[in-house]
């Protein structure tokens, strides 16, 4: 936003900042607090499941030793036995994790009115759900390595030997993973030597300052643009809609960049420092992405690592093509995005889902540009990424969901009621 737009906004609307103008209902706050307290309990249900599985694995290994049989002698038989046990454990984990997400989704969609409060609840539930899945899948692999070491020991990272299975199945180990800024479970992580509290204070100050900035920019600049777009969308005035999109793109990218910095640079680094978490690469230079695919691999490393570890790599390892595996990743991601946007706004439109699936042809279109010799192809790919990101992506989705919200609860709904 340049100075001219700031002055123009002030002359046209005055000061729109209002502390008491937000519809924060007491009912919403009470339910969100209850959800925030109860959702992590599902992680400890997962711990109880894994504790039972670990005891079963110890008993199985003891039987192997007492009977002087080698579980590696008959790979087919041992694989069947392991899969039969995993089937039961997987069902228990699946019911636990899905119940966590379903209860939150139902509560947010039907009982929490404010979209921001609902979004925070959904983000928390999705994070815990992903951590639940990773905890289950990784412990399955560790259990297999524990029972059949000749088949699996070479594939385990060396750092895992510092906390071998089943010694990792403890409350303390799970509690660390719960708060660690990662979605992929490991029995042990690299640690920093100490906590720099000055660093933590700076990151928290940045996060709070940027959160205030996002609120101010949303209320003063984004809200009037969105409200002014309602009549244009109602009458399908396409030229005016495009003009509103271009105006909104400036505000939305500033807000998005501020939110990105607040979360990935400030909040996650503060949390990592407090947890002495050694891996601080939460993103790389996504703004220089020469292709759309490169952007998705670099802007959100925690989610990228989860998708690659638990969806992409297992599918490729089972013989599926990399293209099919990538498609499954984006379909799954589209489902999560729709839960994250459609549920809190009480409008499951499929726009967020389609927006993620559409990334697949965009990736295919820009992938050859990334591989071209010289800089021209990479520059063109970067331009395509920024144009699709700034003009077509976020502003259009924001307009659609805001219009749907207003049609259901706001000014458009009241106009229809009067008519």
N, C-alpha and C positions, 0 to 999 in steps of 0.2 A: 504494500500500500504506500503510495507516495503522499506528499504533503497536500497536494491539491484534492485528493480523494478524502483526506481527513477533514479538511476545511469544508468541503462540499457536504459531507455527511453531517457535520455539526450545524451548518446553516439550515439544512433541510429538516433534520430531526431533533436537533437540540441534544441534551444529555438523556440517553435512554437507560443508563445504569440505575438499577433499582434493587435494593436488597430484599424488599418485601413483596416483589412482584412474581416470585416463583411459586408454583403450586406444589410445595412440599407438604404433603399430607402426613399427619402423625401416623396414620395407618401404614403408609408406605415405609416410613422410617423404622417402625417397629418390626414389620415383616422382613425388611432388608437386614436389620441387625440380627434377627433370629436365623435367617438363612446363612449369614456370614459366620455365625457361631456353629451351626449344625453341619454345613457342607463338609468341612474338614474331617468330621467324624467318620466319613466314608473311607478316608485314608487309613484310619485305624482299624476299620473293618477289614480292609485289604491286608493290613498287618496280621490280623488274627487268622485270615485265610492262609497267608504265607507261612505263618508259624505252624499251622497244622500240616501244610505241605512239607515244610522242613523236617518236622518230626517223622512224617511218613518216609521221606527220603533217607533219614538216618536209619530207620528200621529196615528199609530195603537194603541199604548198604551192609548193615549188620548181618542180614540173612545171607547175602552173597558171601561174606567172609566166613560165616559159620559152616556153610555148605561147600566151601572151597570151590565155588563156581565163579567163572570170570564172565561178567555181564557183557564183555566185548566179544565173546566167542561167537555169539549168534546175533549179529546186528539187526536182522529182521525181527526176531522175537523181542529183543530189548526195545526196539523202536515202537513196536505195538504196545508193549507194556507201558512205556513212558507216555505215549499218546493217549492211552486209556485213562491214566491218572490225570494228565493235563486237561483232558476233556471235562472232568468233574471240576477241577480247579478253575478252569476258564469260565465255566458256567457260573460259578460262585462269584468270580471277579466281575463278569459281565453284568450280572444282576445287580451287584453292589454299585458299580460305576454308573450304570444306566439309571438306576433308581435315583441316584444323586442328581443327575442332570435332568431327569424327567420331573422330579418334584420342584426343582428350581424353575424350570421352564414353565410349568403349569402355574406356579405361584406368581411369577412375573407377568405372564400373559393375562391372567384373569384377575389378579388381586393387587398388583402394584401399578399405579396409574402413571407416575412420573417416569418418562423415558430414560433420564439420566440415572436415576436410582436403579431402575430395571437393568440398564446396561452394565452398571457396576456389579450387580448380582450375577448377571449372565457371564461376565468375564471371569469372575471368581469361580463359578461353577464349572466353566469350561476348562480353566486351568487345572482345577482339582481333578476333573475327569481325565484330562490328558496325563496328569501325573499318575493317577490310578492305573491307567493303561500301561504306561511305561514301567511302573513298578512290577506289574504282573508279568509282562513280556520279558523283562530283563531277568527277573528271578527264575522264570521258566528256563531261560538259556543257562543261567548259573547252576540250576538244579541238574540239568542235563550234563553239564561239564563235571559236576560233583559225582554223579552216578556212573558216567561213562567217560572217564578222563582221557582215554586213548583216542576218542573221537573228537574231543572238544578243547583240550588244554592248549593246543597251539594257537587257537583263535582268540583266546582271552587276552586282554591287555595286561601288561606286566604289573601295572599299578594295582590290579585287582587282587594280587597275591597278598597285599597288606591287610585285606579284610576278606578272606575267602568265605564262600558259602559253606555252611549256613550261619556263620558268625555275623553276617551283615543283617540278619533278620532280627532287629532289635527296635525298641521304641525310639531310642536316641538316633539311630541311623535314619529311620523314617522321618522323624521330626526335622532333622537337618535337610532332607530332601524336600520336605514340605515348604520350607522357607528359602531354600536355595534358588537363585535366579536361573533355573534351567527346567526344561520339561522332560529331559532324558535321565532316567535313573541310572546311577552307578553306585556300587557298594562303597566307593571312596572317591573323592575328588582331590585335585591339586589344591593346596592351601597356601595362602599368603602368610608370612611370619607373624604379623601383628595387625592390629586395627588402628588405622590413622583417623582419630576422631575429628580432627580438623577437616580432613577430606570429606568425611561423612556430613559434617555440618554444612560445608559448602554445597554439596550435592542436594541436601534437603532444602537449603535456601533457594537453590536454582529451581527445584521442583515446585516449591510453593509459589515463587515469583512467576514462573511460567504458567502455572494453573490459574493464577489471578489474571494474567494477561489473556489467556484463552477465554476466560469468562467475560472479560471486558470486551474483547474483540467479537465474541459471539453475540453478546447483547447489543453492542453499539453498531456493528457493521453487518454481521451475517443475518440477524433476525429481521431487520427491515427489508433487506433484499429478498429474503424468503417470503415474507408477507406480501411484498409488492408483486411477487411472481404468481400468486394464487389466481388472480383474475385472468392472467394471460394463459395459464394452464387450463383453466375452466373453459375458456373460449378457443383453446388450441391455436392461439396466435403464435405461430412458429417463429417468425422473425423476432418478436419480442421475447420469446422464450430463449432463443439463442443469445440475444443481447443480455438477458439476465444471467444466463450461464457464464458468459464471458466476465461479467462483473463479479459474480459469485466465485469464479475460479481464483481471483486474486486473494480474496478473503480466506477461502477454504485452504489454499496452499499455505498461507501464513499460519493459520490455526493448526493445520496438520503438522507443519514443520516444528512449531512450538511444542505440540503434543509429543511428537517423535523425540525431540531433545529431552523433554521432561521425563519421559518413560525410559528410553534406551540409554541415554547418557547420564541422567541425573539419578532417577529412582533406582534403576537396576544396579548402577555402580555403587550407590549408597548401601543397598541391600547386600551386594557382593562383599563390600568392605566389612560390614558388620558380621557377615557369616564367614569371613576370611576365605571366600570363594576365589580360587585361583584363575579361572578362565573368564576373562573380562571382554571377550570379543562378542559383543551383542549385535554388532552390525559392522559392515565394511563400507567402502565408498559406493553406495548404491546410486548416488546422484550422478555418477559418471558412467552409469550402466550403458554399455553399447548395445544392449538388447533387453527386451522385456523379461526374458528368462533369467538374465543376469541380475536384474532387479529383485526378482523373487528369491534368488539364492543368497542375496546379500543384505537386504534391508531388515530382516527379522531372523537373526541366527537361531534363537531358541526354538522357534516354530519350525524353521528349516531343518534343524538337526532332528527334531521329533519326526517330521514327515519322512526324512531320508532313512532314519534308523528303523522306524516301525512300520512304514508303508512301502516306500519305494524299494529299498534294498531287499526286504523279504519277497516281494513280488518278482523282482529280477532274479533273485536266487532260486525261485521256483520255476523259472523258465519263461516267464512273461517278458515281452519286449519292453524296452525303456520307455517307448511312447505310451504303451498301455499303462505302465506304472505311473508315469507322469499324469496321465488322464485321471487315474484313480486318486492321486494326490489332490488335484484341483477340484474334483467332484466332492471329495471329503471336505476340503477347505471351504468350498461353496456352501455345503451344508452347515458348517460351523459359522460362517459369516451370516447366513440367513438367521440362524438362532441368535446371533449377536446383535443383529439390526432389526429384523422383523418382529421378534418376540417382544423386546422392550417398547417398540412403537405400536404394538398390537395390530400390526399389518404385515402378515406373511405374504408378501407379493412375489417372491422369487427373484427380485431384482438383484439382490446381493449374490444369490446363487448363480444366476446367469452371468453376472459380472465376473465371477471367478472362472467359470467354464469358458467364457469368451477369451480368457487369457491364453488358452491353448493355441488357437490360430494366430494370435498376436506373437506368441513365442516362436511358432513355426515361421512366421513372416520375417522376424528380425534376427533369427539365429544365423542365417547366411551372412548378414551384415557384420556380425561379430567376428566371423572367421575370415573376412576379406583382408587382403594385404593392404597396408597403409592405414591412414586415419579416416578416410572419407566414409567408408562403410560404418565405422564405429560412431562417427558423428551423426550420420543419418539415423542409425539405430537409437542413439541417445535422444535425438529430436522427436522421433516417433514415440518413444517412451514418455517424454515430458508432455507432449501434446495430448496423448491418450490419458495420461495421469491427471493433468491439470484441467482439461476442458471437458472430456467425455466421462471420465470416471467418477471422482468424488462429487463434483457439483451436480451432475445429473442425478446421481443416486440420492443426494441430499434433497434435491427438489422433489423427487418422486415420493420419498418417504415422508417429507414434511407435508406435501399436499395430501397424502393419504391420512396422515395424523389429523390435519385440519378438517378433512372431510368427515372424519369420525367423531372428533371431539371439539374442534375449534370453530372458526368463523363460518366456514363453508357449511358445516353441520347445522349451525344455528340459522343460516340463510335458508337452507332446505326445510328446516322445521317450520319457519315462518311462512314459506311459500306453500 
